[in-house]
Amino acid sequence: MNTLKFKTNIKCTGCEAKVKPFLDETAGEDNWEVDLQSPEKTLSVIADKATEAQVVDALKKAGYTAEPVK
């Protein structure tokens, strides 16, 4: 199982709720999580169903940014 990681501007649980429908559609429900405690607000996505580009696009549609972490 491959996990993609992204630095995001998702700051709180309210932001997380806004991106939820977009990420659920792209990556699948329960296949992603945001570490709101980390300074980078790291988003982790199980890559079984989504590519980096699809995740970045989903967040963009929700009004947020994501930068892949290498």
NUBAFI-974878 format. One record per residue (C-alpha): residue number from 1; residue in one letter; chain; x, y, z. Coordinates in nm, 2 decimals. Layout:
N
(site NUM, A, A, (X, Y, Z));
...
***
This chain:
70
(site 1, M, A, (0.00, 0.00, 0.00));
(site 2, N, A, (0.15, 0.33, -0.12));
(site 3, T, A, (0.08, 0.65, 0.07));
(site 4, L, A, (0.10, 1.00, -0.08));
(site 5, K, A, (0.18, 1.29, 0.14));
(site 6, F, A, (0.11, 1.66, 0.08));
(site 7, K, A, (0.18, 1.99, 0.26));
(site 8, T, A, (-0.16, 2.17, 0.27));
(site 9, N, A, (-0.33, 2.49, 0.38));
(site 10, I, A, (-0.60, 2.29, 0.56));
(site 11, K, A, (-0.60, 2.46, 0.91));
(site 12, C, A, (-0.88, 2.32, 1.11));
(site 13, T, A, (-1.16, 2.07, 1.13));
(site 14, G, A, (-1.39, 2.31, 0.95));
(site 15, C, A, (-1.15, 2.32, 0.66));
(site 16, E, A, (-1.13, 1.94, 0.67));
(site 17, A, A, (-1.51, 1.92, 0.65));
(site 18, K, A, (-1.50, 2.14, 0.34));
(site 19, V, A, (-1.25, 1.91, 0.15));
(site 20, K, A, (-1.41, 1.59, 0.27));
(site 21, P, A, (-1.65, 1.55, -0.02));
(site 22, F, A, (-1.38, 1.62, -0.28));
(site 23, L, A, (-1.12, 1.38, -0.12));
(site 24, D, A, (-1.38, 1.11, -0.05));
(site 25, E, A, (-1.47, 1.12, -0.42));
(site 26, T, A, (-1.11, 1.12, -0.54));
(site 27, A, A, (-0.94, 0.89, -0.29));
(site 28, G, A, (-1.23, 0.71, -0.13));
(site 29, E, A, (-1.38, 0.75, 0.21));
(site 30, D, A, (-1.14, 0.66, 0.50));
(site 31, N, A, (-0.84, 0.66, 0.26));
(site 32, W, A, (-0.71, 1.00, 0.37));
(site 33, E, A, (-0.64, 1.20, 0.68));
(site 34, V, A, (-0.49, 1.54, 0.77));
(site 35, D, A, (-0.25, 1.58, 1.06));
(site 36, L, A, (-0.38, 1.92, 1.19));
(site 37, Q, A, (-0.11, 1.91, 1.47));
(site 38, S, A, (0.18, 1.92, 1.22));
(site 39, P, A, (0.30, 2.26, 1.11));
(site 40, E, A, (0.28, 2.15, 0.75));
(site 41, K, A, (-0.08, 2.03, 0.80));
(site 42, T, A, (0.02, 1.70, 0.63));
(site 43, L, A, (-0.24, 1.52, 0.42));
(site 44, S, A, (-0.18, 1.15, 0.38));
(site 45, V, A, (-0.37, 0.97, 0.11));
(site 46, I, A, (-0.37, 0.59, 0.04));
(site 47, A, A, (-0.27, 0.58, -0.33));
(site 48, D, A, (-0.47, 0.28, -0.44));
(site 49, K, A, (-0.73, 0.50, -0.61));
(site 50, A, A, (-0.58, 0.84, -0.66));
(site 51, T, A, (-0.27, 1.00, -0.82));
(site 52, E, A, (-0.08, 1.30, -0.69));
(site 53, A, A, (-0.23, 1.51, -0.97));
(site 54, Q, A, (-0.59, 1.40, -0.88));
(site 55, V, A, (-0.54, 1.48, -0.51));
(site 56, V, A, (-0.40, 1.83, -0.59));
(site 57, D, A, (-0.68, 1.89, -0.83));
(site 58, A, A, (-0.95, 1.78, -0.58));
(site 59, L, A, (-0.81, 2.02, -0.32));
(site 60, K, A, (-0.79, 2.30, -0.57));
(site 61, K, A, (-1.16, 2.25, -0.65));
(site 62, A, A, (-1.23, 2.27, -0.28));
(site 63, G, A, (-1.04, 2.60, -0.26));
(site 64, Y, A, (-0.72, 2.47, -0.09));
(site 65, T, A, (-0.36, 2.39, -0.20));
(site 66, A, A, (-0.15, 2.08, -0.18));
(site 67, E, A, (0.22, 2.04, -0.25));
(site 68, P, A, (0.35, 1.69, -0.27));
(site 69, V, A, (0.61, 1.60, 0.00));
(site 70, K, A, (0.90, 1.39, -0.14));
***
